[in-house]
């Protein structure tokens, strides 16, 4: 278990005061190695809150650069980082926020090849990507590596979050569902418009990204009930949350 320095004990005092977290939970956060796919709308709040929470190692996989149209929602970046690599901009922001966090940068897109090379260095995967190709690749890679996956998505005024751990069983001894139990068939290319085509309200990414960070903290510390087998959806215009339960489908 990782030892906390006096500075860290003071920094994380409000966590340590919580009986559910305490010193042991904070040590678990310090020992955690989390890979975040994307330093964009969802990745920005995920990275900020996990860094502030004291996650010891944060990996960032993103091959994009900061553009002006990003700044409406990707709050880890700012006007001074325009045209910078998002991984570098995010790493610099994390260093200012919490010098105890180690950042590992990957200026690459996440795919099966990337996962084969790098995923073994991490014990939790968070997918903040904006396309189904990456989401399926992340789900397959996390399942194969037997590490939990927190995945979220946003579009226009709505967002969703779920947690996947299909290598584990539920209270009835049934294997937890996979991503394909939730989305059995990948939507055809171009069927669902991305944010660049349909737009997205900026604050929505903060809501969903922060929920993703909370799920990650729960998984790491072992507190609460993560969204395994449950899809949490948020309608920002109606200010409503709904939860849909889903189970592992029968295999042929």
N, C-alpha and C positions, 0 to 999 in steps of 0.2 A: 504494500500500500504506500502511496506517495505521501511524504511528510510535508506538512504545510509550514511555511515560514511565518514569522511574526507579522510581516507585512500582509501576507495572504490571509491570515486569520482575521486581521482587521478589515481587509478589503471585502471578505466574504462573510462578515459577521452576521448579516441579516439572514443568510442561508443557514449558518451554523446554529442560529437561535431556533430554527424550525426543528422540532423533534424528529420529523419525518426525514430530514436531510442530515443535520448534525455534522460533526467533524468527519465521520466516515463517509457520508454522502459527498461531502466536498472533496475528500481525497479521491473518491471514485471519479469525480469530474476532472480532477487534475490528471489522473492516470488515463483518461479516455483519449482515444485517437479517432477523430471523426473526419470523414471525407465529405465535402459539400460539392455537389455538382452545380455549377453556375454561381457567379457572383453578381447576379442581376436582381430583378424585382423580388423574388423569393429568397435568393441566397443572401442578399444584403442584410435583412433583419435576422436571418438565421445566424449568420456569421457574427453580427454585432452582439446578439444576446448570448450566444454560446461563449464568445470571448469574454464578455462581461461576467458570465457565470463561472468562468475559470476552467473551461475545457482545456486540457493541457496541450493537445496537438490538434490543429485544424488544417486539413488539406483542402485546397481550392483547385478545382478543375474547370478552366474556362479559357478559351482561345481568343476571346473577343477583346476589343478596346472600348474605352468609355466614349460615348457620343452624347451630344447635347440632348437628344430625345430620351436618353436613359435617365436623366436627372430628375424627371417628374416622379419617379418611383424608386430608383436604385440608390437609396439614401446613404449607402456606405461610400459613394463617390461624390465628388463636388466639381464645381466649375474649374478648379485648379488642376483637376486630373484629366481633363478632356484629352483624348487620343492616347492616354496611358493604357497599358495593359490592365484589364480589370483585376487580374490576380495581384499585380503590384500595387494598384490603388487600394484594394481591399486589405492587403498585407500591411501597408503603411497605416491605414486607419486602425487596424487591430493593434498594431504596436503602440499607437498613441493611447488607445483605450486600455490595454492591459499588457504590460511588458512580460508578464509571466507566461503568455501563450506563445507556443511555437507554431509558425505557419510554414506549411510545405506547399509550394506553388507548382501547378502543372498547367502550362500553356497548351493544353490539348483538349480535344473533344472526348467525352466519355463514350467508349464503345467496348466491345468484347475484348479487343486487343489491349486497350488501356487497362481494363479490369484485370486481365491476366498478368499484367506487368506490375500493377501498383496496389490493387485492392487488399492484398494480404498484409499490408502495413497498417490497416485500419480495422477497428472493431465496430463501427457504425457508419452507415451510408445515408446521406440525405440528398434527395433528388429535387432540385429546384429548377429543372430544365423546362423548356417550353415546347417540347415536341415528343410525339409518341415513340419514335425510334429510340431516343435516349431513355425514355421511361421503361420501355420493355427491356432494353439492354441492362439498365440499372437493376431491375427486378430479377432478371435471370442471374446476373453476377452476384447479387447479394444472397440469393437462394443457394447458389453453388458454393459460395464461401461460408454459408451458414452464419451470416451476420444480419442484424435487423436493418430494415430500410424504412425511413420516414419519407413519404412522398406527398407532394402537394401540387396543385394546379390552380390557375386563375384564368378568367376570361371575362372581359367587360366589367360586370358588377358582381360576379359570383366566383366562389372558390371552394376547393375541397382539400381535405387532409386525411390520410390513413397511414397505418403502420403495418408493415409486413414482416412476419417471422414464420414462413411456411415450413421450416424444418423442425418446428416445435408443435406440440399437441395442446389442445384446449383441455378444459376441466373434464370433458367426456372422453378424453383419449383420442380425439380425432385431430388429424393434422390441420394446422391453421391454413386458411386460404392463401392462394398465390395471387399475383397481379392479374393473371389470365382468368382467374375465377371472377374477378371484378370486371375486367375488360377482355373477354375471350378473343375478340377479333380486333386487330389493329385497324383503325379507321383509314380508308383510302387517302392517299396523299392529296391534300388540298380540300378535303371535305370539311374539316374544321379550321376556320381561320385562326391564325396566331394573333398575338397582341399587336404586332406591327400592322396587321390588316384590319382587325376589328376594334382595336383600342382596348384600354383597361384603365380603370380609375386607380390612381396611384396609391391611395391609402389602403386599398384592398390587399395589395401585396404585403403591406405591413401587418395586417390582421392575420393573413394566412401564414406568412413567414414566421410570425411570432408564435402562432399555434404550433408550427412545425418545431421550433426551438423548444417549446414546452414539452412536446412529445419526446424529443431527444433527451431532455433532462430527466424525464420520468424513466425512460429506458435505461439510461446510464446509472441512475441512483437507485432504481428498483422501487420507486414510490408510485402509488396510484395505479390506475388501470390504463395502459396505453391503448390507442385506437386499433388494436389488432382485431380484424374481422368486423370493423366498423368504419364506415366512411362518413366523416363529418363534413357537411356542406353548409356554406354561409351565403345568404342572399343579402348583400349590402343595402339594396334599395328597400327591402322589406324589413331590414334589421332582424333577421331570423336565422336561427341555426336549426338544422335537422340532422339526425343520425340514422343511417341505413345500415342494417346488419347484413353481412354476406358470409357465406360459408364455402368450404371446399366443394367443388362439384364432383360428381361421380366420374371416374375415369373409365374410358372404354376398355 
